[in-house]
Structures are given as structure tokens and as C-alpha cells.
Amino acid sequence: MVKVKVYNLEGKETEELKLDSEIFGTEINPNLVHQVVEAQQASARKKLAHTKTKGEVRGGGRKPWRQKGTGRARSGSIRSPLWKGGGITFGPRKEREFGKKINKKMKTKALFMTLTDKVKGDSLIVVEKMEMPKIKTKEIVKILKKLPIKKEARILISLPQKNENIFKSTRNLKKVKAILANSLNVVDILKADYFLTDKEGIKKIIETYKR
């Protein structure tokens, strides 16, 4: 059975919480996690390079010279890919799709594996209730310092529902990110040194991902 310590916002241990072993105690398969990470990063890839075809290049509305009698090669338009400044043949286009298909079961299983990894590495921090009465970056920093989290660590805070005070308080912290428990993804969890949530957040994860 998987258990974790529960802390209050002062950093004091208050109880032990039993976790669902199907989510937080699953067998880790690095190959599956790698596949899901690749698929997620490919889907998020920005399509920056875009070249114009001869139909999109400006100008070239008429034939540059007559067909015969000039001694030059025949040419129909200065927009031809053979001309400098003309269209590009087989160049990169924004219509290109980089995304890789991966089924939902694989994504969910990989998510369970990353959460299990956090439990095994003592990097899953559970608090009684993650709350803030007002938007204050200094206050969230104080809370994080009191918890068993190493200095300068990257922290992912998972919330059961949207909390503007926490989201806005963490916005200016480079190494802290807040995310909803029903929107977790493998890449964000792997990037973080610590996964921080509260008891309601644990319930929300089980409710969302366990089928």
C-alpha cells in the first residue's frame, strides 16, 4: 500500500494518507513514457517555417519576353521557381502536421507512471488544503519554504479547482507552475522536481483519470 505524509501550510506533518496504488504505485515503463513525451512535444511544436509557391509570390503577371526570336530560353513568369525571387518548390509549409497519434490509455498509463515516480522519489508533497486569502507572491514563497522542498527546485502545483489567488501569485515565479488536477500532462510532471497538491487534489486526480 502506498502512503504519503500530509502537511499543513506551516510545514508540520499532520497525518498519513493512503494513495490509490493503481495510480501512485504502478509499474514504470520508461519506453512508454518516452513515447508519450515525444507525442506531446510533437503536438506542441510550432510551425514557423513557411515558403511561398509560385502561385503566392508577388508579381509576374505577364510573360517576361516573347516566346521566340530573342535567343533566350522560353519563360512564362518571373514567379517560376527557376528564377531568383520566384516561388519555392517543396519548401516547408505551415500546413505540415508534426503531431503523433497515441491512444488515451497509453497517455493515462504514462501519467500514472510519472506520478508513481514522484512518490518513489519522495517528490510528491501533499498538504491539507492549498489556499491563499489574497494574491501575494511573497506569501506563496513563504509557504513553499516551510514545506520539505529543496531550495531552487522546480515545483508543479496541482489544484482541484481554479484558484485565481494561487495562479496569479505563482505567475512571477520562474520555477513554480500551477495547473488544474484534471489537466495534468506527462511533460510538466517530469520537468518538475516536486509535485505539490492537497487532499482534494488527490481525490480529483483519482476521479478524473481512474476509469
N, C-alpha and C positions, 0 to 999 in steps of 0.2 A: 504493500500500500504506500502511495506517495503522500508525504506530508511536508508542509512548509510552515515556517513561523509567521505569525501575523503581528504587525507593529502598529502602534498609534503614531500620530504625526509628530510626537516628541521623540520617536525612535526607540520607545520601550516595547519590549515583547509582551504581548497580552494573551496570546493563545496559539494553539497549533491548528492548522486547517488541513483536512483530508482532501486531496485532489483526485479528480477522475483519472484513473490510470490509463484509460483509453486515449486521453488527450495529452496528459502530462507524464505518461510513463510508457510511451510507445517505443518500439524498436526503431533505431535510427538507421536509415539507408542513405548514405551520402550521395549516391548516384541519382536517386530520385530528387533529392533536394537540389542538386546541381541542375537537373533538367528543368525544374520549376523556376529556379532563379534565372536561367537563360531565357526561358519563355517570357517571364515578366519583364526582364530588361529589354528584350527584343520588341515587345509591345510598346514599351515606353520610349523607344528610340525616335528621335526627331528626324523628320525628313527635310534636311536643309538644302542639299544639292538639287538643282532643277535647271536643266538646259532647255533651250528653245529649239523646236524643229523648224524646218524651212517655212512651214505654214504660220509660224508665230513671229519670225524675225521681221523687223520693220523694213519697209522699202521694197524695191524690186518689182514694182507693179508692171513694168514693161520690159520687153526684150532689150538687153544692153546694146546689141548691134544686129544688123540684118543677118539672115541665115547664111547667105552665100556671098562671095565676092570680096571679102575683107582679108582672106588669108588666115584668119584666126579660127580657132575651134568653135563649133556651134555652142551657143549658150542661150538658155531661155530666161534665166533670172539670176540676179546677184544674190538672191537668198539661198542659192544652191549650197549644199554642204562642201562643195569643191572650192567655193570662194571664201576668202578671208572675210569674217564678219557674217558669214552665212549661217544657216541652221546647223545643228549638231546631229550626227547620226548615232543612234544607240547610246546617247548620253544618259546620265542619271535623271530620273523624273520623280516628282513628288507623289505620283500615283503608286509607286512601288510599296509593297507591303513587306515589312520585316517580321511581323508577328508570327509566333509559332503556336500551333494548336496543342493544347494539353487539357485533358479532361478534368472535371471538377473534383473527382475522387482523389486524383493524384495531387492536386493543389492542396486539398484539405489534409491529406496524409502528410505531405511535406510540412504544412503548417504545424501539425501536431508534433512532428519530429523536432522542429526548431524550438517549440515551447518546452519539449522534454529536455532538450539540450540546455536550455536556460535553468531548468530545475536541477539537473545533474551538476551544473557548474556553479550552483548557489547564486545564480544571477536573476532569479525570479523573486522579486520583492513584493510582498502583499501587505497592504495597510488596511486598517479597519474601514476607513472611508476617506477617499481622496476629495477634499473640498477646500474651497477658498472663499472667504466672505467678500473679497474685492479683488480687483485686478492690480497685482503688485508683484513685479519680477523679483524684488528682494525677498519677499515672503516665500515664494516657491523655492528660491535658492536656500533659504534657511531650513525649510522642510527637508530638502534633499540632503543637506549636510548632516542632519540628525539621523538619517537612515543609514543602514550598513552598505553604503555605496562608496566606492573608491573615488578619490579626487580626480577630476578631469575625465571621468568616464562618460561614454555616450549613453543616454538614457531614453528609452521609449516608454511613454506613459500611456496606458490603455484605459479609457474611460467607458463606463457602461452607458452613459448618455452625454450629450453635448453639454459642456460646461464652459461658457464664454470666459469666465474669470481665469480658469486654468489655461485654456487655449491661448488667450491673449497674454497671459503672464509668462508663458514659455516661448512666445514668438521671438523674443530678442536673444534667447539663449541658443548659441550655435550647436551645442551638443545635447540639447534636450528637444524632444519632439512629442507632441500629444496626438493621439489617434483614437478613434472610436473602436470599441471592442468588436463590433460587427463589421469592421473594415480592415482587419489585420491582414498583413501580407508577409511572405517569407523574407523578402529582401530587407524590409525595415527591421524585422526582428533580428536577423543575422548581423546587420550593421550595428545594432545597439549592444553595448556591454552589459546593460541591465534592462530587464523588462519589469516595469512597475505598474501595478494595478491594485484595486481594492477588492473586497469580498464580493461586492455586487458585480465588479468587472469579471471575476472568475465565473460567476453564475451566467453572465451574459455570453461569455465565450462558449460555455457548455451548451447553452440554449441555442446559440447561432450555428455552431459547427458540428455538434454531435447529432447524427441522424439515425 
